[in-house]
Amino acid sequence: MQIPISKASVLPSDPDTAVEVQLCVMVAPGVRAQVRAAAAARGVTLRALVLGALRDAGVLPGIADADLADRRAVLAAAKARLWRERGGAAASREPGAPRGRGRAGGATP
């Protein structure tokens, strides 16, 4: 069964302009476990698995592969790149500051 949808209801491919809301469904615990296991076996998030299934079923035909990407991974990569560009851990220390956690080793007097 095809469900008519408007073009405005399809997620945009640009993650910066996408406004997202939570989608909740009640399922049996076994179904939830199977869906999680399927996502883990494919190496994708639950979000990507569900959106891909909706796309493949013809419910969301306009969804792009970019919309299925794990946005947490994209954000983590952007943070890591920024951290490297700013000099990494070396830039976070003050000049002359000791390395490590700042705990003195050995016995205390």
MARMI-362586 format. One record per atom (N, C-alpha, C, O, CB): residue number from 1; residue in one letter; atom name; x, z, y. Coordinates in nm, 3 decimals, always signed. Glycine has a CB too. Layout:
<recs>
REC   nr  rest  atom       c1       c3       c2
REC  NUM     A    CA        X        Z        Y
...
</recs>
This chain:
<recs>
REC   nr  rest  atom       c1       c3       c2
REC    1     M     N   +0.084   +0.000   -0.118
REC    1     M    CA   +0.000   +0.000   +0.000
REC    1     M     C   +0.088   +0.000   +0.124
REC    1     M     O   +0.172   +0.089   +0.139
REC    1     M    CB   -0.095   +0.120   +0.000
REC    2     Q     N   +0.070   -0.096   +0.211
REC    2     Q    CA   +0.145   -0.104   +0.336
REC    2     Q     C   +0.077   -0.016   +0.441
REC    2     Q     O   -0.044   -0.020   +0.458
REC    2     Q    CB   +0.154   -0.251   +0.386
REC    3     I     N   +0.156   +0.062   +0.510
REC    3     I    CA   +0.105   +0.146   +0.616
REC    3     I     C   +0.143   +0.082   +0.748
REC    3     I     O   +0.262   +0.065   +0.775
REC    3     I    CB   +0.159   +0.293   +0.606
REC    4     P     N   +0.044   +0.046   +0.833
REC    4     P    CA   +0.079   -0.016   +0.960
REC    4     P     C   +0.146   +0.085   +1.053
REC    4     P     O   +0.098   +0.198   +1.069
REC    4     P    CB   -0.046   -0.077   +1.027
REC    5     I     N   +0.257   +0.042   +1.114
REC    5     I    CA   +0.326   +0.128   +1.209
REC    5     I     C   +0.357   +0.046   +1.333
REC    5     I     O   +0.371   -0.076   +1.326
REC    5     I    CB   +0.455   +0.189   +1.149
REC    6     S     N   +0.367   +0.114   +1.443
REC    6     S    CA   +0.403   +0.045   +1.566
REC    6     S     C   +0.554   +0.040   +1.579
REC    6     S     O   +0.624   +0.122   +1.519
REC    6     S    CB   +0.340   +0.114   +1.690
REC    7     K     N   +0.605   -0.055   +1.656
REC    7     K    CA   +0.750   -0.067   +1.675
REC    7     K     C   +0.806   +0.058   +1.742
REC    7     K     O   +0.922   +0.093   +1.720
REC    7     K    CB   +0.784   -0.192   +1.758
REC    8     A     N   +0.726   +0.126   +1.824
REC    8     A    CA   +0.773   +0.245   +1.894
REC    8     A     C   +0.800   +0.360   +1.798
REC    8     A     O   +0.876   +0.450   +1.831
REC    8     A    CB   +0.673   +0.287   +1.999
REC    9     S     N   +0.739   +0.358   +1.679
REC    9     S    CA   +0.757   +0.469   +1.586
REC    9     S     C   +0.882   +0.455   +1.499
REC    9     S     O   +0.917   +0.547   +1.426
REC    9     S    CB   +0.635   +0.481   +1.498
REC   10     V     N   +0.949   +0.341   +1.506
REC   10     V    CA   +1.071   +0.320   +1.428
REC   10     V     C   +1.187   +0.382   +1.503
REC   10     V     O   +1.199   +0.368   +1.625
REC   10     V    CB   +1.096   +0.169   +1.402
REC   11     L     N   +1.273   +0.450   +1.430
REC   11     L    CA   +1.388   +0.515   +1.493
REC   11     L     C   +1.479   +0.411   +1.557
REC   11     L     O   +1.505   +0.307   +1.497
REC   11     L    CB   +1.465   +0.598   +1.392
REC   12     P     N   +1.530   +0.437   +1.677
REC   12     P    CA   +1.627   +0.345   +1.736
REC   12     P     C   +1.760   +0.356   +1.664
REC   12     P     O   +1.793   +0.460   +1.607
REC   12     P    CB   +1.645   +0.375   +1.886
REC   13     S     N   +1.836   +0.247   +1.666
REC   13     S    CA   +1.966   +0.246   +1.599
REC   13     S     C   +2.072   +0.324   +1.677
REC   13     S     O   +2.176   +0.358   +1.620
REC   13     S    CB   +2.013   +0.105   +1.578
REC   14     D     N   +2.049   +0.351   +1.803
REC   14     D    CA   +2.145   +0.423   +1.885
REC   14     D     C   +2.121   +0.573   +1.872
REC   14     D     O   +2.021   +0.623   +1.925
REC   14     D    CB   +2.137   +0.378   +2.034
REC   15     P     N   +2.211   +0.647   +1.802
REC   15     P    CA   +2.188   +0.790   +1.783
REC   15     P     C   +2.186   +0.869   +1.912
REC   15     P     O   +2.132   +0.980   +1.916
REC   15     P    CB   +2.292   +0.845   +1.693
REC   16     D     N   +2.246   +0.815   +2.019
REC   16     D    CA   +2.246   +0.887   +2.147
REC   16     D     C   +2.109   +0.887   +2.211
REC   16     D     O   +2.077   +0.979   +2.287
REC   16     D    CB   +2.347   +0.825   +2.241
REC   17     T     N   +2.026   +0.788   +2.184
REC   17     T    CA   +1.894   +0.780   +2.246
REC   17     T     C   +1.783   +0.823   +2.152
REC   17     T     O   +1.667   +0.830   +2.193
REC   17     T    CB   +1.868   +0.640   +2.295
REC   18     A     N   +1.815   +0.852   +2.026
REC   18     A    CA   +1.713   +0.888   +1.929
REC   18     A     C   +1.666   +1.032   +1.952
REC   18     A     O   +1.747   +1.124   +1.963
REC   18     A    CB   +1.767   +0.872   +1.785
REC   19     V     N   +1.536   +1.048   +1.961
REC   19     V    CA   +1.476   +1.180   +1.966
REC   19     V     C   +1.421   +1.206   +1.827
REC   19     V     O   +1.341   +1.128   +1.777
REC   19     V    CB   +1.365   +1.191   +2.077
REC   20     E     N   +1.461   +1.315   +1.766
REC   20     E    CA   +1.420   +1.342   +1.630
REC   20     E     C   +1.334   +1.467   +1.623
REC   20     E     O   +1.353   +1.561   +1.700
REC   20     E    CB   +1.540   +1.356   +1.539
REC   21     V     N   +1.240   +1.466   +1.532
REC   21     V    CA   +1.156   +1.580   +1.504
REC   21     V     C   +1.162   +1.609   +1.355
REC   21     V     O   +1.201   +1.522   +1.277
REC   21     V    CB   +1.009   +1.556   +1.551
REC   22     Q     N   +1.125   +1.728   +1.318
REC   22     Q    CA   +1.131   +1.767   +1.178
REC   22     Q     C   +1.009   +1.713   +1.103
REC   22     Q     O   +0.898   +1.711   +1.157
REC   22     Q    CB   +1.139   +1.919   +1.164
REC   23     L     N   +1.031   +1.668   +0.980
REC   23     L    CA   +0.925   +1.623   +0.891
REC   23     L     C   +0.924   +1.718   +0.772
REC   23     L     O   +1.024   +1.733   +0.703
REC   23     L    CB   +0.946   +1.473   +0.846
REC   24     C     N   +0.810   +1.780   +0.748
REC   24     C    CA   +0.800   +1.879   +0.640
REC   24     C     C   +0.694   +1.835   +0.540
REC   24     C     O   +0.586   +1.790   +0.578
REC   24     C    CB   +0.766   +2.018   +0.696
REC   25     V     N   +0.725   +1.848   +0.414
REC   25     V    CA   +0.628   +1.823   +0.307
REC   25     V     C   +0.639   +1.936   +0.205
REC   25     V     O   +0.747   +1.988   +0.179
REC   25     V    CB   +0.652   +1.683   +0.240
REC   26     M     N   +0.526   +1.971   +0.150
REC   26     M    CA   +0.523   +2.073   +0.046
REC   26     M     C   +0.531   +2.003   -0.089
REC   26     M     O   +0.452   +1.915   -0.120
REC   26     M    CB   +0.393   +2.162   +0.057
REC   27     V     N   +0.628   +2.044   -0.170
REC   27     V    CA   +0.646   +1.989   -0.304
REC   27     V     C   +0.676   +2.103   -0.400
REC   27     V     O   +0.709   +2.214   -0.358
REC   27     V    CB   +0.760   +1.882   -0.306
REC   28     A     N   +0.663   +2.075   -0.526
REC   28     A    CA   +0.696   +2.175   -0.629
REC   28     A     C   +0.847   +2.201   -0.626
REC   28     A     O   +0.925   +2.111   -0.592
REC   28     A    CB   +0.651   +2.126   -0.771
REC   29     P     N   +0.889   +2.321   -0.662
REC   29     P    CA   +1.033   +2.352   -0.663
REC   29     P     C   +1.115   +2.254   -0.746
REC   29     P     O   +1.228   +2.222   -0.710
REC   29     P    CB   +1.055   +2.492   -0.716
REC   30     G     N   +1.059   +2.207   -0.857
REC   30     G    CA   +1.132   +2.111   -0.941
REC   30     G     C   +1.154   +1.978   -0.871
REC   30     G     O   +1.258   +1.915   -0.888
REC   30     G    CB   +1.058   +2.089   -1.070
REC   31     V     N   +1.055   +1.935   -0.793
REC   31     V    CA   +1.069   +1.809   -0.717
REC   31     V     C   +1.178   +1.825   -0.612
REC   31     V     O   +1.262   +1.738   -0.594
REC   31     V    CB   +0.934   +1.770   -0.648
REC   32     R     N   +1.175   +1.938   -0.544
REC   32     R    CA   +1.279   +1.965   -0.442
REC   32     R     C   +1.417   +1.962   -0.505
REC   32     R     O   +1.510   +1.904   -0.449
REC   32     R    CB   +1.254   +2.102   -0.373
REC   33     A     N   +1.431   +2.024   -0.621
REC   33     A    CA   +1.561   +2.027   -0.689
REC   33     A     C   +1.604   +1.886   -0.730
REC   33     A     O   +1.721   +1.851   -0.717
REC   33     A    CB   +1.555   +2.118   -0.812
REC   34     Q     N   +1.510   +1.805   -0.779
REC   34     Q    CA   +1.543   +1.668   -0.818
REC   34     Q     C   +1.585   +1.583   -0.699
REC   34     Q     O   +1.678   +1.503   -0.710
REC   34     Q    CB   +1.424   +1.604   -0.888
REC   35     V     N   +1.517   +1.600   -0.586
REC   35     V    CA   +1.552   +1.523   -0.466
REC   35     V     C   +1.691   +1.564   -0.417
REC   35     V     O   +1.772   +1.479   -0.381
REC   35     V    CB   +1.446   +1.544   -0.354
REC   36     R     N   +1.718   +1.694   -0.415
REC   36     R    CA   +1.851   +1.741   -0.374
REC   36     R     C   +1.959   +1.688   -0.468
REC   36     R     O   +2.066   +1.645   -0.424
REC   36     R    CB   +1.855   +1.895   -0.370
REC   37     A     N   +1.931   +1.692   -0.599
REC   37     A    CA   +2.028   +1.643   -0.697
REC   37     A     C   +2.052   +1.493   -0.680
REC   37     A     O   +2.165   +1.447   -0.692
REC   37     A    CB   +1.980   +1.673   -0.840
REC   38     A     N   +1.946   +1.417   -0.651
REC   38     A    CA   +1.961   +1.273   -0.630
REC   38     A     C   +2.046   +1.245   -0.507
REC   38     A     O   +2.130   +1.155   -0.508
REC   38     A    CB   +1.823   +1.206   -0.616
REC   39     A     N   +2.023   +1.321   -0.400
REC   39     A    CA   +2.103   +1.303   -0.278
REC   39     A     C   +2.250   +1.337   -0.305
REC   39     A     O   +2.340   +1.264   -0.262
REC   39     A    CB   +2.049   +1.391   -0.163
REC   40     A     N   +2.273   +1.446   -0.375
REC   40     A    CA   +2.411   +1.486   -0.406
REC   40     A     C   +2.479   +1.383   -0.496
REC   40     A     O   +2.597   +1.351   -0.477
REC   40     A    CB   +2.413   +1.624   -0.473
REC   41     A     N   +2.405   +1.331   -0.594
REC   41     A    CA   +2.463   +1.232   -0.686
REC   41     A     C   +2.501   +1.104   -0.613
REC   41     A     O   +2.599   +1.038   -0.649
REC   41     A    CB   +2.365   +1.200   -0.798
REC   42     R     N   +2.425   +1.068   -0.510
REC   42     R    CA   +2.454   +0.947   -0.432
REC   42     R     C   +2.551   +0.973   -0.318
REC   42     R     O   +2.600   +0.879   -0.255
REC   42     R    CB   +2.325   +0.889   -0.377
REC   43     G     N   +2.580   +1.101   -0.292
REC   43     G    CA   +2.672   +1.136   -0.183
REC   43     G     C   +2.612   +1.114   -0.046
REC   43     G     O   +2.683   +1.078   +0.048
REC   43     G    CB   +2.798   +1.056   -0.196
REC   44     V     N   +2.482   +1.136   -0.033
REC   44     V    CA   +2.414   +1.120   +0.095
REC   44     V     C   +2.338   +1.247   +0.129
REC   44     V     O   +2.320   +1.334   +0.043
REC   44     V    CB   +2.319   +0.997   +0.093
REC   45     T     N   +2.293   +1.257   +0.251
REC   45     T    CA   +2.212   +1.371   +0.293
REC   45     T     C   +2.068   +1.350   +0.248
REC   45     T     O   +2.028   +1.239   +0.214
REC   45     T    CB   +2.219   +1.391   +0.446
REC   46     L     N   +1.990   +1.458   +0.248
REC   46     L    CA   +1.848   +1.447   +0.217
REC   46     L     C   +1.781   +1.352   +0.316
REC   46     L     O   +1.694   +1.273   +0.279
REC   46     L    CB   +1.779   +1.585   +0.221
REC   47     R     N   +1.821   +1.361   +0.442
REC   47     R    CA   +1.765   +1.275   +0.547
REC   47     R     C   +1.788   +1.127   +0.512
REC   47     R     O   +1.695   +1.047   +0.519
REC   47     R    CB   +1.830   +1.308   +0.684
REC   48     A     N   +1.910   +1.093   +0.476
REC   48     A    CA   +1.942   +0.954   +0.444
REC   48     A     C   +1.866   +0.908   +0.319
REC   48     A     O   +1.818   +0.794   +0.314
REC   48     A    CB   +2.093   +0.938   +0.422
REC   49     L     N   +1.854   +0.995   +0.220
REC   49     L    CA   +1.782   +0.959   +0.099
REC   49     L     C   +1.635   +0.930   +0.129
REC   49     L     O   +1.581   +0.829   +0.085
REC   49     L    CB   +1.793   +1.071   -0.006
REC   50     V     N   +1.571   +1.018   +0.205
REC   50     V    CA   +1.428   +1.001   +0.236
REC   50     V     C   +1.406   +0.880   +0.326
REC   50     V     O   +1.316   +0.800   +0.301
REC   50     V    CB   +1.373   +1.128   +0.303
REC   51     L     N   +1.487   +0.865   +0.431
REC   51     L    CA   +1.471   +0.749   +0.520
REC   51     L     C   +1.495   +0.618   +0.445
REC   51     L     O   +1.424   +0.520   +0.467
REC   51     L    CB   +1.567   +0.760   +0.640
REC   52     G     N   +1.594   +0.617   +0.356
REC   52     G    CA   +1.621   +0.497   +0.277
REC   52     G     C   +1.505   +0.464   +0.184
REC   52     G     O   +1.468   +0.348   +0.168
REC   52     G    CB   +1.749   +0.515   +0.197
REC   53     A     N   +1.447   +0.568   +0.123
REC   53     A    CA   +1.332   +0.546   +0.035
REC   53     A     C   +1.212   +0.494   +0.113
REC   53     A     O   +1.140   +0.407   +0.066
REC   53     A    CB   +1.296   +0.676   -0.039
REC   54     L     N   +1.190   +0.548   +0.234
REC   54     L    CA   +1.079   +0.501   +0.318
REC   54     L     C   +1.103   +0.356   +0.361
REC   54     L     O   +1.009   +0.277   +0.367
REC   54     L    CB   +1.063   +0.591   +0.441
REC   55     R     N   +1.227   +0.323   +0.390
REC   55     R    CA   +1.259   +0.184   +0.427
REC   55     R     C   +1.237   +0.091   +0.309
REC   55     R     O   +1.176   -0.015   +0.323
REC   55     R    CB   +1.405   +0.174   +0.476
REC   56     D     N   +1.287   +0.131   +0.192
REC   56     D    CA   +1.274   +0.048   +0.072
REC   56     D     C   +1.128   +0.031   +0.029
REC   56     D     O   +1.092   -0.069   -0.033
REC   56     D    CB   +1.354   +0.108   -0.042
REC   57     A     N   +1.044   +0.130   +0.062
REC   57     A    CA   +0.902   +0.123   +0.027
REC   57     A     C   +0.823   +0.040   +0.128
REC   57     A     O   +0.704   +0.016   +0.110
REC   57     A    CB   +0.842   +0.264   +0.019
REC   58     G     N   +0.890   -0.005   +0.234
REC   58     G    CA   +0.822   -0.087   +0.335
REC   58     G     C   +0.753   -0.007   +0.443
REC   58     G     O   +0.685   -0.065   +0.529
REC   58     G    CB   +0.724   -0.175   +0.270
REC   59     V     N   +0.767   +0.124   +0.440
REC   59     V    CA   +0.703   +0.209   +0.541
REC   59     V     C   +0.778   +0.199   +0.674
REC   59     V     O   +0.716   +0.195   +0.780
REC   59     V    CB   +0.699   +0.356   +0.494
REC   60     L     N   +0.909   +0.194   +0.668
REC   60     L    CA   +0.994   +0.185   +0.788
REC   60     L     C   +1.087   +0.064   +0.774
REC   60     L     O   +1.208   +0.083   +0.758
REC   60     L    CB   +1.077   +0.316   +0.809
REC   61     P     N   +1.035   -0.056   +0.780
REC   61     P    CA   +1.120   -0.174   +0.756
REC   61     P     C   +1.225   -0.195   +0.865
REC   61     P     O   +1.327   -0.260   +0.840
REC   61     P    CB   +1.035   -0.297   +0.745
REC   62     G     N   +1.204   -0.144   +0.984
REC   62     G    CA   +1.297   -0.168   +1.094
REC   62     G     C   +1.411   -0.069   +1.102
REC   62     G     O   +1.489   -0.074   +1.197
REC   62     G    CB   +1.224   -0.166   +1.221
REC   63     I     N   +1.422   +0.020   +1.006
REC   63     I    CA   +1.528   +0.120   +1.013
REC   63     I     C   +1.661   +0.055   +0.974
REC   63     I     O   +1.670   -0.015   +0.873
REC   63     I    CB   +1.496   +0.241   +0.921
REC   64     A     N   +1.762   +0.079   +1.053
REC   64     A    CA   +1.894   +0.019   +1.029
REC   64     A     C   +1.981   +0.112   +0.946
REC   64     A     O   +1.953   +0.231   +0.936
REC   64     A    CB   +1.964   -0.014   +1.162
REC   65     D     N   +2.086   +0.056   +0.886
REC   65     D    CA   +2.180   +0.138   +0.809
REC   65     D     C   +2.243   +0.246   +0.896
REC   65     D     O   +2.274   +0.355   +0.847
REC   65     D    CB   +2.289   +0.050   +0.746
REC   66     A     N   +2.262   +0.217   +1.023
REC   66     A    CA   +2.320   +0.316   +1.115
REC   66     A     C   +2.232   +0.440   +1.126
REC   66     A     O   +2.283   +0.550   +1.149
REC   66     A    CB   +2.342   +0.255   +1.254
REC   67     D     N   +2.102   +0.423   +1.111
REC   67     D    CA   +2.010   +0.537   +1.118
REC   67     D     C   +2.019   +0.625   +0.995
REC   67     D     O   +1.973   +0.739   +0.997
REC   67     D    CB   +1.868   +0.488   +1.135
REC   68     L     N   +2.079   +0.574   +0.888
REC   68     L    CA   +2.093   +0.650   +0.764
REC   68     L     C   +2.224   +0.726   +0.759
REC   68     L     O   +2.246   +0.806   +0.668
REC   68     L    CB   +2.082   +0.557   +0.644
REC   69     A     N   +2.311   +0.703   +0.855
REC   69     A    CA   +2.443   +0.767   +0.854
REC   69     A     C   +2.428   +0.918   +0.870
REC   69     A     O   +2.335   +0.966   +0.934
REC   69     A    CB   +2.533   +0.710   +0.967
REC   70     D     N   +2.521   +0.991   +0.811
REC   70     D    CA   +2.524   +1.136   +0.824
REC   70     D     C   +2.576   +1.169   +0.963
REC   70     D     O   +2.696   +1.158   +0.989
REC   70     D    CB   +2.612   +1.201   +0.713
REC   71     R     N   +2.488   +1.208   +1.050
REC   71     R    CA   +2.527   +1.234   +1.189
REC   71     R     C   +2.618   +1.355   +1.201
REC   71     R     O   +2.692   +1.367   +1.299
REC   71     R    CB   +2.406   +1.254   +1.275
REC   72     R     N   +2.612   +1.445   +1.104
REC   72     R    CA   +2.705   +1.559   +1.108
REC   72     R     C   +2.847   +1.510   +1.090
REC   72     R     O   +2.938   +1.559   +1.157
REC   72     R    CB   +2.670   +1.663   +0.999
REC   73     A     N   +2.867   +1.413   +1.002
REC   73     A    CA   +3.001   +1.358   +0.980
REC   73     A     C   +3.050   +1.285   +1.103
REC   73     A     O   +3.167   +1.293   +1.139
REC   73     A    CB   +3.002   +1.264   +0.858
REC   74     V     N   +2.960   +1.212   +1.169
REC   74     V    CA   +2.996   +1.139   +1.290
REC   74     V     C   +3.037   +1.237   +1.399
REC   74     V     O   +3.136   +1.216   +1.469
REC   74     V    CB   +2.879   +1.050   +1.339
REC   75     L     N   +2.960   +1.345   +1.414
REC   75     L    CA   +2.991   +1.447   +1.514
REC   75     L     C   +3.124   +1.516   +1.482
REC   75     L     O   +3.205   +1.539   +1.571
REC   75     L    CB   +2.878   +1.550   +1.524
REC   76     A     N   +3.145   +1.549   +1.355
REC   76     A    CA   +3.270   +1.614   +1.316
REC   76     A     C   +3.390   +1.523   +1.342
REC   76     A     O   +3.494   +1.570   +1.388
REC   76     A    CB   +3.266   +1.654   +1.168
REC   77     A     N   +3.375   +1.394   +1.315
REC   77     A    CA   +3.485   +1.300   +1.340
REC   77     A     C   +3.513   +1.289   +1.489
REC   77     A     O   +3.629   +1.281   +1.529
REC   77     A    CB   +3.451   +1.162   +1.283
REC   78     A     N   +3.409   +1.289   +1.571
REC   78     A    CA   +3.427   +1.282   +1.716
REC   78     A     C   +3.498   +1.407   +1.767
REC   78     A     O   +3.586   +1.398   +1.852
REC   78     A    CB   +3.292   +1.264   +1.788
REC   79     K     N   +3.460   +1.523   +1.716
REC   79     K    CA   +3.526   +1.648   +1.757
REC   79     K     C   +3.672   +1.649   +1.715
REC   79     K     O   +3.758   +1.690   +1.793
REC   79     K    CB   +3.454   +1.770   +1.696
REC   80     A     N   +3.700   +1.603   +1.593
REC   80     A    CA   +3.838   +1.599   +1.545
REC   80     A     C   +3.922   +1.505   +1.629
REC   80     A     O   +4.037   +1.535   +1.662
REC   80     A    CB   +3.843   +1.558   +1.399
REC   81     R     N   +3.864   +1.388   +1.664
REC   81     R    CA   +3.937   +1.291   +1.746
REC   81     R     C   +3.968   +1.351   +1.883
REC   81     R     O   +4.079   +1.337   +1.934
REC   81     R    CB   +3.855   +1.161   +1.762
REC   82     L     N   +3.870   +1.418   +1.942
REC   82     L    CA   +3.890   +1.481   +2.073
REC   82     L     C   +3.997   +1.589   +2.063
REC   82     L     O   +4.081   +1.601   +2.152
REC   82     L    CB   +3.759   +1.540   +2.125
REC   83     W     N   +3.994   +1.667   +1.956
REC   83     W    CA   +4.092   +1.774   +1.937
REC   83     W     C   +4.232   +1.716   +1.928
REC   83     W     O   +4.326   +1.769   +1.987
REC   83     W    CB   +4.059   +1.855   +1.810
REC   84     R     N   +4.247   +1.604   +1.851
REC   84     R    CA   +4.378   +1.541   +1.838
REC   84     R     C   +4.425   +1.484   +1.971
REC   84     R     O   +4.543   +1.495   +2.007
REC   84     R    CB   +4.374   +1.430   +1.732
REC   85     E     N   +4.332   +1.421   +2.045
REC   85     E    CA   +4.369   +1.360   +2.173
REC   85     E     C   +4.416   +1.465   +2.274
REC   85     E     O   +4.498   +1.435   +2.360
REC   85     E    CB   +4.252   +1.283   +2.230
REC   86     R     N   +4.366   +1.584   +2.263
REC   86     R    CA   +4.403   +1.692   +2.355
REC   86     R     C   +4.523   +1.771   +2.306
REC   86     R     O   +4.559   +1.873   +2.366
REC   86     R    CB   +4.287   +1.785   +2.377
REC   87     G     N   +4.586   +1.725   +2.200
REC   87     G    CA   +4.709   +1.789   +2.154
REC   87     G     C   +4.690   +1.886   +2.040
REC   87     G     O   +4.786   +1.951   +2.000
REC   87     G    CB   +4.773   +1.860   +2.266
REC   88     G     N   +4.571   +1.899   +1.987
REC   88     G    CA   +4.548   +1.985   +1.873
REC   88     G     C   +4.576   +2.130   +1.902
REC   88     G     O   +4.553   +2.178   +2.013
REC   88     G    CB   +4.632   +1.941   +1.758
REC   89     A     N   +4.625   +2.202   +1.801
REC   89     A    CA   +4.649   +2.346   +1.812
REC   89     A     C   +4.755   +2.377   +1.915
REC   89     A     O   +4.751   +2.483   +1.979
REC   89     A    CB   +4.690   +2.403   +1.677
REC   90     A     N   +4.851   +2.287   +1.933
REC   90     A    CA   +4.958   +2.313   +2.030
REC   90     A     C   +4.903   +2.325   +2.171
REC   90     A     O   +4.954   +2.405   +2.250
REC   90     A    CB   +5.063   +2.202   +2.024
REC   91     A     N   +4.801   +2.249   +2.203
REC   91     A    CA   +4.742   +2.254   +2.337
REC   91     A     C   +4.655   +2.378   +2.356
REC   91     A     O   +4.630   +2.418   +2.470
REC   91     A    CB   +4.661   +2.129   +2.362
REC   92     S     N   +4.610   +2.438   +2.247
REC   92     S    CA   +4.522   +2.554   +2.260
REC   92     S     C   +4.600   +2.683   +2.282
REC   92     S     O   +4.542   +2.785   +2.319
REC   92     S    CB   +4.436   +2.567   +2.136
REC   93     R     N   +4.732   +2.680   +2.260
REC   93     R    CA   +4.814   +2.799   +2.282
REC   93     R     C   +4.877   +2.794   +2.420
REC   93     R     O   +4.909   +2.686   +2.472
REC   93     R    CB   +4.923   +2.811   +2.174
REC   94     E     N   +4.895   +2.907   +2.478
REC   94     E    CA   +4.968   +2.915   +2.604
REC   94     E     C   +5.116   +2.898   +2.574
REC   94     E     O   +5.163   +2.937   +2.467
REC   94     E    CB   +4.940   +3.050   +2.678
REC   95     P     N   +5.191   +2.841   +2.669
REC   95     P    CA   +5.335   +2.827   +2.645
REC   95     P     C   +5.399   +2.963   +2.621
REC   95     P     O   +5.374   +3.059   +2.695
REC   95     P    CB   +5.404   +2.757   +2.765
REC   96     G     N   +5.479   +2.972   +2.518
REC   96     G    CA   +5.548   +3.097   +2.485
REC   96     G     C   +5.466   +3.193   +2.402
REC   96     G     O   +5.518   +3.296   +2.360
REC   96     G    CB   +5.589   +3.164   +2.609
REC   97     A     N   +5.339   +3.162   +2.377
REC   97     A    CA   +5.256   +3.251   +2.297
REC   97     A     C   +5.299   +3.242   +2.151
REC   97     A     O   +5.335   +3.135   +2.103
REC   97     A    CB   +5.105   +3.215   +2.313
REC   98     P     N   +5.295   +3.355   +2.082
REC   98     P    CA   +5.336   +3.351   +1.941
REC   98     P     C   +5.235   +3.275   +1.857
REC   98     P     O   +5.117   +3.271   +1.889
REC   98     P    CB   +5.352   +3.493   +1.885
REC   99     R     N   +5.285   +3.214   +1.750
REC   99     R    CA   +5.198   +3.143   +1.657
REC   99     R     C   +5.134   +3.244   +1.562
REC   99     R     O   +5.183   +3.356   +1.550
REC   99     R    CB   +5.276   +3.034   +1.578
REC  100     G     N   +5.030   +3.207   +1.497
REC  100     G    CA   +4.964   +3.294   +1.401
REC  100     G     C   +4.851   +3.371   +1.466
REC  100     G     O   +4.802   +3.334   +1.573
REC  100     G    CB   +5.064   +3.390   +1.339
REC  101     R     N   +4.811   +3.478   +1.401
REC  101     R    CA   +4.695   +3.553   +1.446
REC  101     R     C   +4.730   +3.665   +1.542
REC  101     R     O   +4.641   +3.736   +1.589
REC  101     R    CB   +4.623   +3.609   +1.329
REC  102     G     N   +4.855   +3.682   +1.572
REC  102     G    CA   +4.897   +3.783   +1.668
REC  102     G     C   +4.908   +3.923   +1.609
REC  102     G     O   +4.923   +4.020   +1.683
REC  102     G    CB   +4.801   +3.786   +1.781
REC  103     R     N   +4.901   +3.936   +1.478
REC  103     R    CA   +4.916   +4.066   +1.415
REC  103     R     C   +5.062   +4.093   +1.386
REC  103     R     O   +5.134   +4.005   +1.338
REC  103     R    CB   +4.832   +4.075   +1.287
REC  104     A     N   +5.104   +4.211   +1.414
REC  104     A    CA   +5.242   +4.247   +1.384
REC  104     A     C   +5.252   +4.285   +1.238
REC  104     A     O   +5.168   +4.359   +1.186
REC  104     A    CB   +5.292   +4.362   +1.474
REC  105     G     N   +5.353   +4.237   +1.173
REC  105     G    CA   +5.372   +4.272   +1.033
REC  105     G     C   +5.455   +4.396   +1.019
REC  105     G     O   +5.519   +4.440   +1.115
REC  105     G    CB   +5.436   +4.158   +0.957
REC  106     G     N   +5.455   +4.450   +0.902
REC  106     G    CA   +5.539   +4.566   +0.875
REC  106     G     C   +5.469   +4.698   +0.907
REC  106     G     O   +5.351   +4.702   +0.942
REC  106     G    CB   +5.667   +4.557   +0.956
REC  107     A     N   +5.547   +4.805   +0.893
REC  107     A    CA   +5.492   +4.939   +0.912
REC  107     A     C   +5.479   +4.971   +1.060
REC  107     A     O   +5.554   +4.918   +1.142
REC  107     A    CB   +5.579   +5.043   +0.843
REC  108     T     N   +5.386   +5.057   +1.093
REC  108     T    CA   +5.370   +5.100   +1.232
REC  108     T     C   +5.437   +5.234   +1.248
REC  108     T     O   +5.434   +5.317   +1.157
REC  108     T    CB   +5.220   +5.108   +1.274
REC  109     P     N   +5.498   +5.256   +1.362
REC  109     P    CA   +5.570   +5.385   +1.380
REC  109     P     C   +5.477   +5.502   +1.397
REC  109     P     O   +5.523   +5.615   +1.413
REC  109     P    CB   +5.661   +5.379   +1.499
</recs>
